[in-house]
Structures are given as structure tokens and as C-alpha cells.
Amino acid sequence: MYGQISTPAPTERGLEDLDAAALAYAARIEGLPPERRQEARDDLVRFALPFAGRLARRYRGRGEPLEDLEQVARLGLVNAVDRYDPERGSFTAYAAITIVGEIKRHFRDRTWGVHVPRRLRDLILEVGQATAALTSELSRAPSVAELSRRLETPEEEILAALESAAGYSPASLNAPVGGESSAEFGDLVGESDNELESVDDRVTVSGLLGRLPWRERRILAMRFYGNQTQAEIAARFGISQMHVSRLLSRALTWLRQSMLADAPAPWQNGGTEPDPHRLRVAVKRAGDRIVVEVGGDLEHTGGEQVRRAIVEAVTTGRPAQVVVDLAEVGTVDGGAVTALIAGREVAVRAGIPMRLTRAQPAVRQSLAAAGLAATHD
């Protein structure tokens, strides 16, 4: 049976004693089953603890408590003992490499205040070493371009490393500011958002705007988002400035009342005359033709109504031609144009020609952009 390992003081023979103890450990456990090697392993670890402590103390003063560094060094020592192979050389050299590597890994992976990618952490160390070397050579702080040339790394990555270095130990929001002041650093970050209270109003108004007719929505957008005058809006719509003023007043009054009510009131046109912008669809037969008369603002939902009228005329009336009369259409949007294209495709498949006629200039331009020709007659 192998004898116990002698444990001379670490200062007597230093590294040679550690190598000798490791060789004795290897001889002692040779041929023993794993469950009987634990005692010899513990003896070698205890004997080498002062050596691990000396390596840990080399890194004190770098922001980590010495007790934590010693624990990391001891973990590296245990790993070195478990992986030791006497045929591969000195245990002391192998243990030193393993322990120092564990300590550096601890600094790299565990001591950052924020997450930084590993490649960037390694580059930060290289930038720090290059900065120190260039400062000594140039007697001044090096530029980003000089660091880039020294490390053969793009300037963008050097800048990212310099910026990310601040993430190693970020300032605490609770750090005091000034001498005897009770203020904290967090008190200086950010400011009061005076518009926060208006968030609910903005969300409410956004939902209510969708309930307004297209013309009123457009006028409100031109006035308050486009900063256009009432005269400019009137010229765009072909109405009087007084009419624009009345429309704005009625829309704003409805919005104000609806915001204060539990449920928004239905939109009222405000007059006894019919609303010229409300969609109107009428289907008439003229000889062997069917005429679909459309008036008002032609939007997505209205476009679907016109498409259904075209499909019904094609499938049930079997006319020689379908004519879509757009003389009284003031505006047309993308959804309505798509619906008109779908209606035309149904007519084409049925072998019945469809013609768009009497469209106003603005409407005719929108249709032409989508490939729908509209005649003037």
C-alpha cells in the first residue's frame, strides 16, 4: 500500500515540491479504483492551495473581491489535478496554465455589467493592450485609425470595442451626485414627458376619425397635419371657404362630443339636403346595355358594392355591354379600384365588354394608373 504524501511548507522547496507531490499522487493512485482515489486527490489539492492563492493574488485590485478570485483559482486547481498526466510534463506548469485560464475566463464571462459578445470582449482586451503600447511609442493617446492599423481590424469594430468597454462596470443609477448633495445619478437621467397625459386622447381620437366620412377625414388631415389654409382646402375640393369652415366646425364638434360620451353618437350630415359624398349606386337598362350609375366617394366598401352590381348585371341581365357611369364620383381609393378591376375580369370571362365613362379628371387619373381606361362621354 502506498504511503501518505509528505506536505512540506510551500516556501521550502517551492515548485519542485509541488511537482514531486504530483508525481507521488500519480504513483499512489495507479491501479486503484476510482472510488479509492478521492483521499489522495484531496491531499494533493490541499498541498497546492497556497500555489493557487499566489496566482489569484496577482489579479487583485481589478474590481473583483480577492475571496472570489481565490475560489476561482481553487476550481482551476481541482480541474488541473483531475486532468493531470505525468507523462505530459510538469504539473506546476500545467496547473498554472489551468488556474490562470480559469481566472481570465471569470473576468471575461462573469464580471461584465451588461452582456457583450465574446468576440467583442476579446477585442476590448486587445484594444487596451494596443492602446498602452502605442501610448508609450507615440507619447500620446493613439487614434482609432492607428489602433485599426496595429490590430489589423476595421475601424468600425475598434469603435464598437471602445464603446462597449463602458459596459464592464456601468454607473449605478443610485450613485450619489456631488459632494453633500442627496441627489442620485438616476435623477439626472430622462425628463418628464408632458405629452404622456395626452396619450389616451390621441388613441381615442384615432378611433373616432375612422368613423367620419372620407371628406371630413381628409379636410381634418389637410388642415391640422398638412397646415393648409381653408382657402387651399376649398380649392382642392372645389367648394367655398365658408363651406370648409362649416365642415371643420361640425367635425370638431362631433369629435369633442364623442370623446366625452360613453359611446360616440352617429355622424349626422348637418343638413336636410342629401350628402353629395355618400355613395350611390343605381342599375338601369338602356336598350341592350346595362348602365351602373355611381355617385359620391368611391371607397373600399363602396367599391365592393359596385363590383356586386357589375357581377349581377353580367350574370343575370346578359347585356351586350356594361357601362359604369362615374360622372358623379368625387374620389376613388385603391380598394375601390381593385373592386372595379375584379368586376371587369368577371365581365371579360363572360364575354361581355365593360366600359368606364364620364369620370372626372382626378378619378380618371387614378383609374389610368391602375390600367383602367375611362372615356369622357
N, C-alpha and C positions, 0 to 999 in steps of 0.2 A: 504494500500500500504506500502511495506517495506521501511524503511528509508535508507539513504545512509550509506555506510561503513565508519567508522571513520578511519583515517590514521595517527596514531601516529608515531613519529620518530622511525626508526628501532632500535635505541640504547636504547630506554626507557624500553621496556619490552622484546625485542628480540623475541625468538622463540614462547613464549606464545601468543604474539600479533599476530603473523602470523597464529597460529592455530585458534585463536579467529576470525581473519578476514576470514579464510577459512570456519569456521562454519557459520559465518554470511552470507557469499556468498551462501552457500548451502541452508540456510533458505530463502534467498532473491529470489532465482530463482525457489524455489519449486512451482509448479503449473503454472509457466509462460511458454508460448510457446517459442520455440527455438529462434524465431526472436527477442524476447524481453529480452533475456539473455545476449546479447552482451555487454551492458553497465556495468552490474555487473561483467562480466568476465574481462573486461578491467580494472576496478577498482582494482580487486584482483591482476592482473598481474603487474600493476604499483606499488602496495604496496609491492610486493615481489621482485621487480627488485634489490634492494640492497642485498637481500639474495643471488640471483643468481650471482651477481657480486662478492661477497665474495668467493663463491665456484670457480668461474672462476679464481680468482687471486691466488688460491692455485697451479695452473698449469702454471703460468707464468715462463719464463726463460727456457722453454723446447723446444725452437725452433719455437714456434708459436706466432704471434703477440697477445697481450692482447685483442685488439679490436675483433679479430676473435674468441677468446675463450669466450668473453662476449656475442657475437652473438649466439654462440652455446649453451651457458648456458641459454640464454633467450628462445631459441627454446625448450630446455628441460623443462623450466618453463611453457611455454604455453601448452606443452603436459601434464604436471602434473596437471594443472588447468582443462584441458578438461576431464581428466580421473579420477578426484578426486571423491572419495566416502567416506563421513564422517563416514559411518558405519565400515570402514576397518581400522580406526586408525588415527594417527596424520598426518596432511597434511605436516608438516615440514619434518618429516622423509621420507614420500613418495616423496616429491619434491626433497629432497637432493639426494635420490637414482636415480631418473629420470634424474636430471641435471648432476650428476657425470657420469652416464652411457652414456649420450649423449656426454659429453666431451671426455670420453675414446674412444667412438666409432669414434669420429672425429679424434683422434690421430691414431687410428688403421686403418681407411679406407681412410683418406684424406691427410695424411702428408707424405706418403712414396714417395720417388723419383722415384721408379720403382715398378712394380706390383709384389707383393709377396703373395702367397696363404694365406688365413685367418688362417688355421691351423698352418702354419709356423710363422705367425706374433704372434699368441698367444704363441707359443713355445719360440719365441725370448724373450718375456717378462718373461716367467718362467725361462729361462736360465739366464737372467740378475739378477733376484731375487735370484736364487740359487747361482750364482757366488758371489754376495755380501755376502750372509750368509756363504758360505764356506771360502771365503777370511778372514772373521772375525774369524772363528773357526780354520783355519789352519795357519793363519798369512802368507799366500802366495796365489798366484793365483791357483785355482783348475785346475786339468787336465780334459780332455774330459771324461776319464773313471770315474772320481769322480762325474762329473756332470751327467753322464749317470746313475750312481747308485742312486744319490739323487733324480732324476726326474723319475727313472724307465722308461727310454726311451733309445732306441738303440743309440749307438754311432754315427751311420751314420746320424740320424736325428739331433743330437746335433751339428755335424759338419756342416750340412746344415743350421741350425739356425745361427750359428756363422758366416758363410759365407754370409748369406742373410741379416744379420744385417747391413752390409755396404750399402745395398740398401735404407736405410731410408733417408740418406742425402748424395747422391753421389757427388763426387767432380765435380765442373764445369770445362769444358774444357777451359773456358775463365778466370779461376783463375790465377792471376799473379804468376810467379815463381821467387823466390829470392827477395832480397831487392829492389834495384833500377832498376832491370832488367825489360825490357819491354816484355820479353818472357812470353807466356801463357802456361798453363799445356797441352793444346792440341798440342802445338808444339813438345812436347816430346813423344807423342803417335804415334806409327807407324813409318814407314820409306818409302823412295821412292822405288818403285818396278822397278828395272832396266829392268826386263823382260816384262814389260807392253807393250812396243813398239813392241815386237815380237809376240803379240797375233794374229794379222792379218796374219802374215806369217805362224804361226802354223796352223791356220784354213785353209788357202789356200793350204798348203802342204798336210794336211789331206785329203782334197777333191781330190787332184791330185794323191795321192798314190793309190786311188781306181781305177784309170784309167790305172794303169800299169799292165802288165801281172803278174800272180801269182809268177813266178820265180823271177822277178826283185823285187817285193814287199818283198818276203821272204829274198832275199840277202841283201836288204837295212836294213831290221829289224835285221838280224843276225849281220850285220856289225856295225850299229850305235846304236842299242838298246841292242844287246847281247854282244857287244865288242869282237866279234870273228874276228880272223885274216882271211886274204884272203885265206891262206893255209887251215885253218879249214873249211871255207865255201866250198872250192873246193873239199875237201874230202867228205863232206856231199852230194854234188851234183854229184860227180863222174866226174868232169871236171877239167881242168888245172887252176892253179892260174892265169895265164895270161888271160884266158877266164873270170874269175871272175872279174879281174881288168877292162877288156873292158866293161863287163855288168854294173858294178858300174859307170864307167865314162859315158856311154851312158845314163843310167837312171838319173844320177845327172844333166847332160847337158839338158835333156828333161825337168826335173823339173824346172830348172833355167829359161829356155826359156819360159815355160808355165806360170810361175809366173809373168813374165814381159809382157806377151802378154794379149790382151783383152780376147782372147779365147784360151784354150790350143790346141796345134797342135796335130793331130792324132799320135799315137805311131807308130814308124817305127822300124822294126826288126833290121835294120842296115846292112843287107847283102842280097845277091841275093839268098842264099840257103833258103829253107823253114824252118820256125821256128819249131824245134822239140817239143816245148811245146804247140803249138797251137793244139786245139782239132780236131781230125779227126775221122769221123765215116763212115764206109763202110759196106753195107749189101750184102752178097753173098750167093748163094745157092750151097751146096755141096751134091749132091745126094738128100736124103730125109731130110737133115738137112739144117738149115739156120744159117750162121755164121755172127755175128755182130762184125766187127773188129774195135777196138777203139785204138787211139793213142793220145799222148800229155798229158797235165794236165787235169785231170777229176775233174772239179769243179761243183758247183751247177747248173749253166745254162747248162753246157755240160752234166751233169747227166740227165737233163730233155730231152735233145736231144737223149741220149742213150735209155731212157725209151720209148720214142715215137717209136724208131726203133724196140725195142723188141715187143711193142704192135702191130705195123704194121706187123711184121713177124708172130706173133701168129694168128692174126685175118684174114690176107689175104693170107699168104703163106700156112697155115695149115701144118707145117713141123712135122716130127716125133720127132725132138729135136731142141732147140735153143741153140747155143753156143756163148757165149760172149768172144771174144779173147782180153785179156788185156795185151798182150806181150809188146806193145809199150806205155803203160800208165806209166808216171813217178810218178805222185802223184794223190791222191784221197782225197776229203774232205767229211765232214759229209753230206752236201746237196746231193752230188753225190751218196753216199752210200744209202741214203734214196730213191733216184730215182731208183737205182738198185733193192732195196727191193720191191718197188712198181711194177716194171716190172716183177719180179719173181712171185708176187702174181697174176698178170694177167695171166701169163703162167700156174700157178698151177690151177687157176679156169677153164682154157680152157683144162686142162688135158694134157698139153704139158710140158715135162721136160725141165728145163733150167740149163745150166752148165756154170760156170765161169772158164776160163782156162788161163794158161801161165802168171799168174800175177807175177810181180816182188816181192821180199821178203817184202819190205816196204808196198806195196799195199796189199799183201796177209795178212799181219798182221792187217791192218785196216779193211779189209773185214771180217776176222775171228772174230775180236772184236765185229762186228755187227751181227754175226751169219750167214755170207755168206761164204761158203767154196769155195775155188778156187784151182783147180788142177794144177799140174806142167806141164802137157803135152801140 
